[in-house]
Amino acid sequence: MKYSVTSVCLPAMDMAAQCSFLKRLGYDGIELRARRISDEVRAKAEPSCWGYHVNDVTPENLAEKAPELRRILDDTGIGIAGLATNMSCLDIEQFKHALEGAVAVGAPLIRLGAAAGFGGKDGENYKAIYGETVAGFARCIDLCRGTGVKVIIEMHGGTIHPSASLAYRIASNFSPSEVGIIYDPQNMVRDGFETVAIAIPFLGDYLAHCHFGAHRPFAGEPDENGTVQWKWEGCRMCEGLFHFPTAMKWLKKINYKGYITIEDFRANVPVEEKFSDGIQYLKKIEASLP
């Protein structure tokens, strides 16, 4: 299997440092963050996962930066797993920029969001968001045809696609050569869990990418009725709620050939410790599989 890290977790490194770091730890690729940030955030120049990045890649500047990024990738032997964007499928102009950049840098996948989020609030309508999402994906897919780039949906809480089956409901309107799904158990333990032995084979050819990371629950304060309010914290994959050996077993069963991107956003753990531990853990599991 191929292992990568999302550059979202490496905000203080430029592209050369990111690729050299990953190569040294034994990774095969990088999932490149390409996101808009405000001028106010950029002016502060304080690196953070969700804010400013030293490797400041956006959908609008990626094509211009692509030759230098490709040189670094080639020099280090690091592949590009895809683009980690946070755009909606309705933002066609932003998608056009991202697609141009993906082609220029050689990224095979672009992460694409639904028409809107879904948090269960009054006024949110699953069916309406679903219809707008399918229409938005259709327009983006039309733009992708002939480029070799596929759009992918991430299983994620706060969306209409938190589970394998709900992501599949969107993707199955299209060919798996055009749309894929990110299997993301770190998100799934909080919202959208489905039995691994069902979910992975069920996704079939739509399974295009994986995100692996871990959370575990802990009890917070009870509310006024005495109901405990559960909270979540990031942790090592071997200590999280999800059982990664089961997922790795099923990925091997279906002969999965894509990347597994490790995501670890813990701010209190040194970056080298996080990503050395993560790849060693997954490779140990892989080596133990029959």
Rosetta blueprint (number, residue, H / E / L):
1 M L
2 K E
3 Y E
4 S E
5 V E
6 T E
7 S H
8 V H
9 C H
10 L L
11 P L
12 A L
13 M L
14 D L
15 M H
16 A H
17 A H
18 Q H
19 C H
20 S H
21 F H
22 L H
23 K H
24 R H
25 L H
26 G L
27 Y L
28 D L
29 G E
30 I E
31 E E
32 L E
33 R E
34 A L
35 R L
36 R L
37 I L
38 S L
39 D H
40 E H
41 V H
42 R H
43 A H
44 K H
45 A L
46 E L
47 P E
48 S L
49 C L
50 W L
51 G L
52 Y E
53 H L
54 V L
55 N L
56 D L
57 V L
58 T L
59 P L
60 E L
61 N L
62 L H
63 A H
64 E H
65 K H
66 A H
67 P H
68 E H
69 L H
70 R H
71 R H
72 I H
73 L H
74 D H
75 D H
76 T H
77 G L
78 I L
79 G E
80 I E
81 A E
82 G E
83 L E
84 A E
85 T L
86 N L
87 M L
88 S E
89 C L
90 L L
91 D L
92 I H
93 E H
94 Q H
95 F H
96 K H
97 H H
98 A H
99 L H
100 E H
101 G H
102 A H
103 V H
104 A H
105 V H
106 G L
107 A L
108 P L
109 L E
110 I E
111 R E
112 L L
113 G E
114 A L
115 A L
116 A L
117 G L
118 F L
119 G L
120 G L
121 K L
122 D L
123 G L
124 E L
125 N L
126 Y H
127 K H
128 A H
129 I H
130 Y H
131 G H
132 E H
133 T H
134 V H
135 A H
136 G H
137 F H
138 A H
139 R H
140 C H
141 I H
142 D H
143 L H
144 C H
145 R L
146 G L
147 T L
148 G L
149 V L
150 K E
151 V E
152 I E
153 I E
154 E E
155 M L
156 H L
157 G L
158 G L
159 T L
160 I L
161 H L
162 P L
163 S L
164 A H
165 S H
166 L H
167 A H
168 Y H
169 R H
170 I H
171 A H
172 S L
173 N L
174 F L
175 S L
176 P L
177 S L
178 E L
179 V E
180 G E
181 I E
182 I E
183 Y E
184 D L
185 P H
186 Q H
187 N H
188 M H
189 V L
190 R L
191 D L
192 G L
193 F L
194 E L
195 T L
196 V H
197 A H
198 I H
199 A H
200 I H
201 P H
202 F H
203 L H
204 G H
205 D H
206 Y H
207 L E
208 A E
209 H E
210 C E
211 H E
212 F E
213 G L
214 A L
215 H E
216 R E
217 P E
218 F E
219 A E
220 G E
221 E E
222 P E
223 D L
224 E L
225 N L
226 G L
227 T L
228 V E
229 Q E
230 W E
231 K E
232 W E
233 E E
234 G E
235 C L
236 R L
237 M H
238 C H
239 E H
240 G L
241 L L
242 F L
243 H L
244 F H
245 P H
246 T H
247 A H
248 M H
249 K H
250 W H
251 L H
252 K H
253 K H
254 I L
255 N L
256 Y L
257 K L
258 G L
259 Y E
260 I E
261 T E
262 I E
263 E L
264 D L
265 F L
266 R L
267 A L
268 N L
269 V L
270 P L
271 V H
272 E H
273 E H
274 K H
275 F H
276 S H
277 D H
278 G H
279 I H
280 Q H
281 Y H
282 L H
283 K H
284 K H
285 I H
286 E H
287 A H
288 S H
289 L L
290 P L
